[in-house]
Amino acid sequence: MEQLLNAGGKDGCPFYFVTLTNLNRMKRLVAIMGLVLAPIYLLNFTFGIWELPDNLPIIGNLDELAAAVWLMASLKHFGIDITDFLLSPRRLHKSKKE
């Protein structure tokens, strides 16, 4: 994978700037943005009045779902896994052992 990411540059490939350290920095930046922006979005300061999708059934909940998933993925990036309750007790014990 590292060869693929660092393959560009001299031969005119536009992806010469993608290295593993830059990729890790981008992941960290997106995770930090998720920790800041997702909770603010989930607080719903407009109370669903200003946004059109919030007034539509089912579709109105998809944006909150995306924000919640972004928040959970950001927390998991920094080692906080809040989805442990979804595992069965047997699998939870096995994952805690490792």
N, C-alpha and C positions, 0 to 999 in steps of 0.2 A: 504494500500500500504506500509506503514511504517513497518508493521509486516512482510510483504513479503520480504522487503529489508533487514531487520535486523534478519531474521530467521536463517541465517547460522552461522557458526563459531564453536560452540562446538560439533555439530553433524557431522562435517566433510564436510559441504557444502563449495565449493570453493568460494562462493560469500559473505563471511563474511565481506569483506572490503567495500562493497557497502552500504553506509549509505546516508541519505538525504543530509548531508553537503558535503560529497565527490561527490555526484552526482551534486550538485549545483556548486561545484568548477570545475568539469569537463566541465559543460555547459559553465561556465564563461571562462575557458581556451580555449575552442573551439571557442567561440564568439570572444575573443581577437585575436586568430589566424586568424579568418575570416576577422577581421578588418585590419590586417596587410598583410596577404598573398593574399587575393582575389584582392585588388586593384593592387598589384604588378603584379599578373598574368594577370589582365585585361589590363595593360599597354602594354602588348605584345612586350617585348623587342626583341624577335627574328623575329618580323615582319612576322611570319607565314612561314618562310623559313625552319627553323630547324625542326619543328614539322611536322610529317607525317599527323596526323589527320586534321591539318588546311588546307591541300591541297585537302582533300576529301569533295565533296559537302554534305551538311546537317550534316554529322557526324563531320565535322570540327567545327561546331558552338556549339556542345553539351558541350564541355569543357568550353567554355566561358559562356554558360547558367548556368552550375553548379557553376562556380565561382561567377556569378552575384547573383544567389539564395543564396549562402553561405554568400555573403556580405549583402544582404537584411535581411537575418535571423539574422545575427550578429548585425546589426543595431537595429532590432526590439527587440532583447534580452536586449539591453541597453535603450529601450524606444523611439527610433527614428523610426517611421513608415513612410516610404516613399511610401507606397502603398495606401494612402488615396484617391488618384485621381481615383482609380479603383471603388470606391463606388459610388452609385448613390447619388445625392444631398439629397434625403430623408433619406437614410441610414447614410450618413455622418453626417447630423444634429442630428440624433438619437444617434449615437456613441459619438458625442461631448458632448451631454447632460449628458451622464452617466459618 
